[in-house]
Amino acid sequence: MEQYWMPRTKDFQNLRTALNNYECTNIFIRDIGSHGGKCRLNENLGDKKLTFKVHLKNKILEFLIDSNKAYDLDLKSYYTKNQMGFSLAYERIRPDNSIVMLSQGIDPYDKELPEPKSSTLRQCIDEKLLEITFKGRVHLEFYSWWQKKKDLKYWKVVLPKKGF
């Protein structure tokens, strides 16, 4: 799977754009650990709606499924650590059923690659791995160059493009 990095300052904006404009199929949260960690939430959403709230006073990221509380992530360390932003990974399958494996994404719209079957937003928050999977392509647009390394790009989630 190829990955596209996004700036941390745009995490909640990117998450809101994705959840409001793309079909979310699954949310998965587990502890970070050398053996995979304990699963905290693994919900196939079907027709259910995933949303979130950021509680700045309590520094909590609250996930809701059909308006019911599903899981809270503590944001205290998120605001104090030098935290990376979300990444978005595309699952692309070739006609021979092999998975396209790229270390990092160069061009999410490379015509030589098959269309993504799914897109997964990933972030580590509160010593938990958060993965939210969407059906098909979540569209990206170049945002900026990474300040520390000028050969890496930052991306942002954008509204669906017509013709895809």
Contacts in CASP RR format, 6 or more apart in sequence:
PFRMAT RR
TARGET T0000
AUTHOR 0000-0000-0000
METHOD contacts of the structure
MODEL  1
MEQYWMPRTKDFQNLRTALNNYECTNIFIRDIGSHGGKCRLNENLGDKKL
TFKVHLKNKILEFLIDSNKAYDLDLKSYYTKNQMGFSLAYERIRPDNSIV
MLSQGIDPYDKELPEPKSSTLRQCIDEKLLEITFKGRVHLEFYSWWQKKK
DLKYWKVVLPKKGF
1 89 0 8 1.000
1 90 0 8 1.000
1 91 0 8 1.000
1 92 0 8 1.000
1 99 0 8 1.000
1 100 0 8 1.000
1 101 0 8 1.000
1 102 0 8 1.000
1 120 0 8 1.000
2 89 0 8 1.000
2 90 0 8 1.000
2 92 0 8 1.000
2 100 0 8 1.000
2 101 0 8 1.000
2 102 0 8 1.000
2 103 0 8 1.000
2 104 0 8 1.000
2 105 0 8 1.000
2 108 0 8 1.000
3 87 0 8 1.000
3 88 0 8 1.000
3 89 0 8 1.000
3 104 0 8 1.000
3 105 0 8 1.000
3 122 0 8 1.000
4 87 0 8 1.000
4 88 0 8 1.000
4 89 0 8 1.000
4 90 0 8 1.000
4 104 0 8 1.000
4 105 0 8 1.000
4 108 0 8 1.000
4 140 0 8 1.000
4 153 0 8 1.000
4 155 0 8 1.000
5 84 0 8 1.000
5 85 0 8 1.000
5 86 0 8 1.000
5 87 0 8 1.000
5 104 0 8 1.000
5 146 0 8 1.000
5 152 0 8 1.000
5 153 0 8 1.000
5 154 0 8 1.000
5 155 0 8 1.000
6 14 0 8 1.000
6 85 0 8 1.000
6 86 0 8 1.000
6 87 0 8 1.000
6 88 0 8 1.000
6 143 0 8 1.000
6 154 0 8 1.000
6 155 0 8 1.000
6 156 0 8 1.000
6 157 0 8 1.000
7 85 0 8 1.000
7 143 0 8 1.000
7 144 0 8 1.000
7 154 0 8 1.000
7 156 0 8 1.000
8 83 0 8 1.000
8 84 0 8 1.000
8 85 0 8 1.000
10 85 0 8 1.000
10 143 0 8 1.000
10 156 0 8 1.000
11 85 0 8 1.000
11 86 0 8 1.000
11 123 0 8 1.000
12 52 0 8 1.000
12 54 0 8 1.000
13 156 0 8 1.000
14 86 0 8 1.000
14 121 0 8 1.000
14 156 0 8 1.000
14 157 0 8 1.000
15 52 0 8 1.000
15 86 0 8 1.000
15 121 0 8 1.000
15 132 0 8 1.000
15 157 0 8 1.000
16 52 0 8 1.000
17 156 0 8 1.000
17 157 0 8 1.000
17 158 0 8 1.000
17 159 0 8 1.000
18 24 0 8 1.000
18 121 0 8 1.000
18 132 0 8 1.000
18 134 0 8 1.000
18 138 0 8 1.000
18 157 0 8 1.000
19 50 0 8 1.000
19 51 0 8 1.000
19 52 0 8 1.000
19 132 0 8 1.000
21 159 0 8 1.000
21 160 0 8 1.000
22 119 0 8 1.000
22 134 0 8 1.000
22 135 0 8 1.000
22 136 0 8 1.000
22 138 0 8 1.000
22 160 0 8 1.000
23 134 0 8 1.000
23 135 0 8 1.000
23 136 0 8 1.000
24 45 0 8 1.000
24 49 0 8 1.000
24 50 0 8 1.000
24 132 0 8 1.000
24 133 0 8 1.000
24 134 0 8 1.000
25 44 0 8 1.000
25 45 0 8 1.000
25 46 0 8 1.000
25 118 0 8 1.000
25 133 0 8 1.000
25 134 0 8 1.000
25 135 0 8 1.000
26 42 0 8 1.000
26 43 0 8 1.000
26 44 0 8 1.000
26 45 0 8 1.000
26 131 0 8 1.000
26 132 0 8 1.000
26 133 0 8 1.000
27 41 0 8 1.000
27 42 0 8 1.000
27 43 0 8 1.000
27 45 0 8 1.000
27 50 0 8 1.000
27 63 0 8 1.000
27 65 0 8 1.000
27 70 0 8 1.000
27 71 0 8 1.000
27 130 0 8 1.000
27 131 0 8 1.000
27 132 0 8 1.000
27 133 0 8 1.000
28 39 0 8 1.000
28 41 0 8 1.000
28 42 0 8 1.000
28 43 0 8 1.000
28 129 0 8 1.000
28 130 0 8 1.000
28 131 0 8 1.000
28 132 0 8 1.000
28 133 0 8 1.000
29 39 0 8 1.000
29 40 0 8 1.000
29 41 0 8 1.000
29 42 0 8 1.000
29 71 0 8 1.000
29 73 0 8 1.000
29 128 0 8 1.000
29 129 0 8 1.000
29 130 0 8 1.000
29 131 0 8 1.000
30 36 0 8 1.000
30 37 0 8 1.000
30 38 0 8 1.000
30 39 0 8 1.000
30 40 0 8 1.000
30 42 0 8 1.000
30 128 0 8 1.000
30 129 0 8 1.000
31 37 0 8 1.000
31 38 0 8 1.000
31 40 0 8 1.000
31 127 0 8 1.000
31 128 0 8 1.000
31 129 0 8 1.000
32 124 0 8 1.000
32 127 0 8 1.000
32 128 0 8 1.000
32 129 0 8 1.000
40 71 0 8 1.000
40 128 0 8 1.000
41 63 0 8 1.000
41 70 0 8 1.000
41 71 0 8 1.000
43 65 0 8 1.000
43 70 0 8 1.000
45 65 0 8 1.000
48 65 0 8 1.000
48 66 0 8 1.000
49 65 0 8 1.000
49 66 0 8 1.000
49 67 0 8 1.000
50 63 0 8 1.000
50 64 0 8 1.000
50 65 0 8 1.000
50 70 0 8 1.000
50 132 0 8 1.000
51 63 0 8 1.000
51 64 0 8 1.000
51 67 0 8 1.000
52 61 0 8 1.000
52 62 0 8 1.000
52 63 0 8 1.000
52 64 0 8 1.000
53 61 0 8 1.000
53 62 0 8 1.000
53 64 0 8 1.000
54 60 0 8 1.000
54 61 0 8 1.000
54 62 0 8 1.000
54 75 0 8 1.000
55 61 0 8 1.000
55 62 0 8 1.000
59 74 0 8 1.000
59 75 0 8 1.000
59 76 0 8 1.000
59 78 0 8 1.000
59 79 0 8 1.000
60 72 0 8 1.000
60 73 0 8 1.000
60 74 0 8 1.000
60 75 0 8 1.000
61 72 0 8 1.000
61 73 0 8 1.000
61 75 0 8 1.000
61 78 0 8 1.000
61 125 0 8 1.000
62 69 0 8 1.000
62 71 0 8 1.000
62 72 0 8 1.000
63 69 0 8 1.000
63 70 0 8 1.000
63 71 0 8 1.000
63 72 0 8 1.000
63 73 0 8 1.000
64 70 0 8 1.000
73 125 0 8 1.000
73 126 0 8 1.000
73 128 0 8 1.000
73 130 0 8 1.000
74 125 0 8 1.000
74 126 0 8 1.000
75 125 0 8 1.000
75 126 0 8 1.000
77 83 0 8 1.000
77 126 0 8 1.000
77 127 0 8 1.000
78 125 0 8 1.000
78 126 0 8 1.000
83 124 0 8 1.000
83 125 0 8 1.000
84 123 0 8 1.000
84 124 0 8 1.000
85 123 0 8 1.000
86 121 0 8 1.000
86 122 0 8 1.000
86 123 0 8 1.000
87 121 0 8 1.000
87 122 0 8 1.000
87 123 0 8 1.000
88 119 0 8 1.000
88 120 0 8 1.000
88 121 0 8 1.000
88 122 0 8 1.000
88 138 0 8 1.000
88 140 0 8 1.000
88 155 0 8 1.000
88 157 0 8 1.000
89 119 0 8 1.000
89 120 0 8 1.000
89 122 0 8 1.000
90 100 0 8 1.000
90 108 0 8 1.000
90 116 0 8 1.000
90 118 0 8 1.000
90 119 0 8 1.000
90 137 0 8 1.000
91 99 0 8 1.000
91 116 0 8 1.000
91 117 0 8 1.000
91 118 0 8 1.000
91 119 0 8 1.000
91 120 0 8 1.000
92 99 0 8 1.000
92 100 0 8 1.000
92 113 0 8 1.000
92 114 0 8 1.000
92 115 0 8 1.000
92 116 0 8 1.000
92 117 0 8 1.000
93 99 0 8 1.000
93 100 0 8 1.000
93 114 0 8 1.000
93 117 0 8 1.000
94 100 0 8 1.000
94 114 0 8 1.000
95 114 0 8 1.000
100 113 0 8 1.000
100 114 0 8 1.000
104 152 0 8 1.000
108 137 0 8 1.000
108 139 0 8 1.000
108 140 0 8 1.000
108 155 0 8 1.000
115 136 0 8 1.000
115 137 0 8 1.000
115 164 0 8 1.000
116 136 0 8 1.000
116 137 0 8 1.000
117 136 0 8 1.000
118 133 0 8 1.000
118 134 0 8 1.000
118 135 0 8 1.000
118 136 0 8 1.000
119 133 0 8 1.000
119 134 0 8 1.000
119 136 0 8 1.000
119 137 0 8 1.000
119 138 0 8 1.000
120 131 0 8 1.000
120 132 0 8 1.000
120 133 0 8 1.000
120 134 0 8 1.000
121 130 0 8 1.000
121 131 0 8 1.000
121 132 0 8 1.000
121 133 0 8 1.000
121 134 0 8 1.000
121 138 0 8 1.000
122 129 0 8 1.000
122 130 0 8 1.000
122 131 0 8 1.000
123 130 0 8 1.000
124 130 0 8 1.000
137 164 0 8 1.000
138 157 0 8 1.000
139 157 0 8 1.000
139 158 0 8 1.000
139 159 0 8 1.000
139 160 0 8 1.000
139 161 0 8 1.000
139 164 0 8 1.000
140 155 0 8 1.000
140 156 0 8 1.000
140 157 0 8 1.000
140 158 0 8 1.000
141 155 0 8 1.000
141 156 0 8 1.000
141 158 0 8 1.000
142 153 0 8 1.000
142 154 0 8 1.000
142 155 0 8 1.000
143 153 0 8 1.000
143 154 0 8 1.000
143 155 0 8 1.000
143 156 0 8 1.000
144 153 0 8 1.000
144 154 0 8 1.000
145 152 0 8 1.000
145 153 0 8 1.000
145 154 0 8 1.000
146 152 0 8 1.000
146 153 0 8 1.000
146 154 0 8 1.000
END
